[in-house]
Amino acid sequence: MYKDKALHHAGILKSVSYFSELDDAALNLLAQSAIRRAYDAGQVILIEGEPCAGLYIVESGWLKAVKIGADGREQVLQTLRAGEAFNALSVFTDAPNQATVSVLEDSIVWLVQREFLLGLMDARPALARQVVKDLAGRVMHLIRLVEDLSLRSVEARLARLLLEQAEGGSVQRRRWATQAEMASRLGTVPDVVNRALRKLAEEGMIHVARHQIQILDKEGLRTVAQVIE
């Protein structure tokens, strides 16, 4: 049973892009050193500005990483699900946590402590290369976020978000995916999101139901998403 559990944990870590190229010995060592914790919906895992403990990995559930303004308003940087890692920038730059991360659904999260991870990178050059590649992708994501917030209308940002989240022709609306949450991700307020959703629906591009948003005109949404004002 212990062996099966160790293999299961190593498999979870291998699903993360950082560790996908590690050999079994390194994965087992990583699994033995990592701390596995369960969190309830609403709990805060880390707070912006506090010292960095290490790299976090989502085994199950959903989380969100946000920046919080002086007025308490949130800007969602990213929603996180199983197989994704967060707090990498702080780990590799020796900076404090760069965002606040809280739990949207009951989740299981791993913590790989910073010093252990840095030592593993020194011993495994392939891991260091994978980290550089992944960090470059995160920088590109933040550049796109800045571009969207500064150059695109809320309607265009919403169209892009729906396209990114669509699976099988629809976007499933999880219980925490309220219009307030969507507004935080789009950098606006719920009333504006509601108007944008209604306009896309009136133009025949989407159908909004309680638990999902059906994509009716993908090409039309792509056209809207590419409009830069």
Residue, then its C-alpha position, 0 to 999 in steps of 0.5 A: m500500500y505504501k508503494d502504491k501511495a508513493l507511485h500515486h504521489a509521484g504521478i501527480l508531481k510528474s503531471v506538472s510541467y516543471f517535473s515532467e522530465l524528471d526520472d523516477a528517483a528524483l520524483n520519489l525524492l520530491a514526493q517524500s519531501a513535499i508537504r500535502r495539505a487539504y484546504d476548504a473553500g474560502q481558505v487563503i493559502l498565501i498572502e501577497g507580500e509575505p515571505c515565500a515558502g516554496l512552490y505550490i502544486v494543485e492536486s485537486g480543486w480550484l483556486k484563484a490568484v489575485k492582486i488586491g487594491a487599496d480599496g479592496r477591489e480584486q484583479v484575478l490573475q489566474t484561476l488554478r486547477a489540478g496539475e498547475a503550479f503557482n508562486a514560481l516567480s517568488v521561488f526563483t527570484d527570492a521575492p515575497n509572494q507576488a499575489t494572494v491565493s485563495v480556495l474556490e473549491d475544497s482542494i488538495v495542494w502540495l508545497v515543495q519548499r524553496e531550498f529543496l527545489l533550488g537544490l534539485m535544480d542544481a542537481r538536475p539541469a533538465l529541471a532548470r531548463q523546464v523552469v525557464k520555459d515555464l516562467a517564460g510562458r507565465v511572463m507571456h500570460l501577464i503580457r497578454l493580461v496587460e494588453d487585454l486590460s489596457l487595449r480591449s473593451v470588456e466585451a472583447r475580453l469577455a469573448r476571449l475568456l469564453l473561448e479560452q474556457a469553452e469545452g465541447g461548445s460550452v462553458q460550464r459555470r461552476r458554483w463559484a463562477t459568479q458574475a462578480e468573479m468573472a468581473s474580477r478576472l476581466g478587470t471590471v464590475p458585475d453590471v458591466v459583465n452582465r451587459a456584455l453577456r446580454k449583448l453577446a446573447e442578443e447578437g446570437m453568439i452565446h446562450v446563457a443558462r444557469h449552469q453553462i454558457q453555450i457557444l453558438d457562434k465561435e467565429g463571431l466571438r473570435t472576431v469580437a475578441q480580436v477587436i482592439e480599441 
